[in-house]
């Protein structure tokens, strides 16, 4: 569904989706900033278990949109499913406010968040695609600005929730601070849904076929029933490392099989675009292994081996808690996004824009630079504690790479995948990302600090060795991305030629 509406501009429609996404990310990243620390410091998990539990949860969070995209496209409607997902997410964060140390209760709450994210995430992205359908020049800029907008929410929550946790714990004790911080995530979702309710008229022209009809109560009940089952399954997966590993690897085989099936069964005019999307999706899998370090190995590195004080020439500026260093990622995203959007738009107008594949290669190169900065952190360490400014520099390079790879991942699906497969393929993209989130946790455990080891001088080389190796791996990914550039140019040219020919056929029919 995409009908003209002269009273509502594309920008207003885009802002409606961006704002609810902003508040959804506020909740998610506010929780992510604390979750590994919560398991290690509050629940007494070893590093290795905390890394793998969170990485398995992140995998589920990214895998679930494969189903949510289909529900939005075919069952409930894109807009309805997005709003339902926001409500389920709010419930998940509300459950995390309950002050209990019961691990299964935590896993159930995380399972609710998995379901909510699965219903919300692909449909929000698909609505942006529908708003700018057929306008490739605007898509890259729109998704880059979209990526920046959601990082506004994550910045505030990543700075706010650690501060609330520390403040409440210090003044009220009994570890209530953790749950007070999770309550902020719940409130953020409520604000987002209220804002959407006021602006929903701007999306009247967009949606999927089911959005045109009254909600089917029977289908809604079926979706809710299936959601309860997914929550229970998620809790079981998070409890068992073996089941989690089997689930993630099976998901990888299924996604690859689906891509192969769709490519073989697609029309000749669609095949080149689907192959290009597959190649870029595989590259995204490698990127998210690096990305997952932010909430695992880098988070624990900040806890044990970073000086939390920011100083300039001996003058103290401010002090952060270790969880707040994760906010450097969205801060850099906000700084760099408008610059990149302007570069893309200017290059597009002058026919000098480089391909998405080339941007992916450049992205891996700067990610490598970021990890080498972390790897050299020991050179700036005093008594095992490195400078907080090292974190700022590393996150700067890391975030630029994220914008060039992950920031354009959704635009890649929108550009190369036929509209009739849009929601499903958006979900498949997230599944691939989820697989690599779990692999990222496996990689993070190479820097798992043995229980009882607290001396910063001993933990520092454990982390810096891993970061240096990740820098080398990112360089390898850069070389691979450069090697497939000629093939990507050929596939893109074929895809664009078929798309142009199809457009001419439509004009002739009219």
WORA-V714122 format. One record per pair of residues at least 24 apart in sequence whose ideal C-beta (glycine too) atoms are under 6 Angstrom apart, sorted by sequence separation. I is the first residue (numbers start at 1). J is the second residue. If there is no record, write none. Layout:
I,J
I,J
//
This chain:
92,116
370,394
88,115
89,116
370,397
88,116
369,397
370,398
85,116
366,397
367,398
85,119
86,120
366,400
367,401
84,119
85,120
366,401
81,119
82,120
363,401
82,123
363,404
81,123
82,124
362,404
363,405
78,123
359,404
360,405
78,126
78,127
359,408
64,114
68,118
67,118
68,119
72,123
356,408
57,110
61,114
64,117
65,118
69,122
60,114
64,118
68,122
61,117
65,121
356,412
65,122
43,101
332,395
340,403
328,392
332,396
336,400
27,93
325,391
329,395
333,399
328,395
332,399
336,403
329,399
385,456
384,456
384,457
131,206
130,206
384,460
99,176
283,360
290,367
307,385
310,388
127,206
305,384
381,460
99,179
306,386
307,388
97,179
378,460
97,182
96,182
97,183
378,464
377,464
93,182
375,464
93,185
94,186
375,467
93,186
374,467
375,468
24,120
90,186
371,467
375,471
90,189
371,470
372,471
89,189
371,471
21,124
86,189
368,471
368,474
17,124
86,193
367,474
368,475
17,127
364,474
17,128
115,227
364,477
365,478
364,478
115,230
115,231
14,131
361,478
364,481
13,131
287,405
112,231
111,231
114,234
361,481
10,131
360,481
361,482
111,234
79,203
111,235
25,150
29,154
33,158
284,409
22,149
26,153
30,157
34,161
108,235
2,130
18,146
22,150
25,153
29,157
33,161
79,207
107,235
357,485
21,150
25,154
29,158
33,162
78,207
22,152
23,153
77,207
78,208
18,149
22,153
26,157
30,161
77,208
107,238
357,488
79,211
107,239
280,412
42,175
77,210
76,210
77,211
73,208
42,178
277,416
38,178
276,416
277,417
273,416
75,219
288,433
292,437
296,441
34,181
285,432
289,436
297,444
270,418
281,429
288,436
292,440
296,444
288,437
289,439
297,447
281,432
285,436
289,440
293,444
305,456
30,184
31,185
289,443
305,459
30,185
166,321
304,459
305,460
27,185
162,321
27,188
162,323
26,188
27,189
162,324
301,463
23,188
159,324
23,191
158,326
159,327
23,192
158,327
20,192
155,327
255,428
60,234
155,330
19,195
20,196
154,330
155,331
255,431
255,432
151,330
251,431
57,238
56,238
151,333
16,199
151,334
252,435
251,435
53,238
148,333
16,202
148,334
16,203
248,435
56,244
63,251
13,202
52,241
59,248
148,337
12,202
13,203
147,337
248,438
286,477
144,337
8,202
144,340
145,341
144,341
283,481
5,205
141,341
3,205
141,344
2,206
140,344
141,345
1,207
1,211
1,212
137,348
276,491
275,491
272,491
272,494
273,495
272,495
269,498
55,292
51,296
147,407
32,295
36,299
144,407
143,410
143,411
140,411
139,411
139,414
136,415
125,410
129,414
37,323
34,323
33,323
33,326
129,422
126,422
126,423
126,426
122,423
125,426
122,426
122,427
73,423
72,423
69,423
70,424
69,424
69,426
69,427
66,427
65,427
66,428
65,430
66,431
62,430
63,431
62,433
63,434
62,434
59,434
62,437
59,437
58,437
59,438
55,437
56,438
55,438
55,440
55,441
52,441
51,441
51,444
51,445
48,445
48,448
47,448
47,449
46,451
//
